[in-house]
Amino acid sequence: LRALVVWDAVYFVRVCECGYEQERFFAFFPGLPLAMRALSRALALVLPLSPRASCSLAGLLISYAACIVGAVGLFRLGEVLLRDSGAARRAALLFCVNPASPFYSAAYTEASFAALSFWGLFFLSRAGSAGWGKAPRRVDPSRGRMAFVDEALAVVLFAAAAAVRSNGAVLCIFLAAHHLRAFVARPLGSVARSMLVLTIEAAFVLLPSAAFQRFGYIQLCGPEASTPRPWCTAEGLPSVYAFVQGEYWGVGLFRYWQLKQLPNFALAAPALILAALGTATFLRHVPLSACTGFWFLGRRSPARPPASLGLFAPEVAPFVFHWALLASAALLVMNVQVATRFLSACPGLYWF
């Protein structure tokens, strides 16, 4: 087990075993360590393992299971959104052999984050799929209830993903797209109601991140803290996560753009080039005017029948935007060598 706990997995195992002992541990969100701790206690009842070993085994089992669950989630999402079972299946198979797979078979957050994201997107896409074809003359009450449940499940899964990784907060893009559908064409009352629901849903998704920052502030800046850190008195909202990422990992705009980092840029190049090609190809097939007409006015291009959407349809625009946004962050702000695994939870990567 010790041989399998490699790279940053040692942090997750330590947090599972002992909690957030040091400031640098706050670079890792608590969702996975909490799940590891719960499973490790169950494992300790049947296996004669030390706390560290049971945490290690729990982390590996969670990642293995989440990788399988994530592949199924990506397949189901492709079926609903692309309406092409063959393409959905091929995308899921590509996910199973993606270059970041070593991190999916370690006690890392990639597998659990991908599983939560894909299933959340599946439920959200299924909730909105009724509006992609022709609107029915009568509203089916059972379909409305099902859509409400699907949307609620999506919000819960997005919140769980935001507790696992910081970029889970970016999933709010999909909630915004869901509520912006035919925005201008709606009655004013419907728009106001939709914006209120979106605000509540986004707040729920952002709650784990805010709670984690609050926990860090209490731990490191409270009355019991011996030597408060500089970020405790920083202007604006103090964020231990942002401070630790910059202080210990050198994260920041253009901070990684150094000659000595060229090998790391080469390592990230395939993932970043795919993101650029995918975005450019999508915009070439689906111009911004078509996306704007679809999302704000509810208009579909007459050349695109709703029965078979495929990759190049306005419905896929939020996924491409999400993919491009994360790729830009990986290139400009982050340690660029993590781009391959950072972008591995973007459905657009496999669809393209």
Disulfide bonds with the S-S distance in Angstrom:
Cys16-Cys55 2.14
Cys221-Cys232 1.74
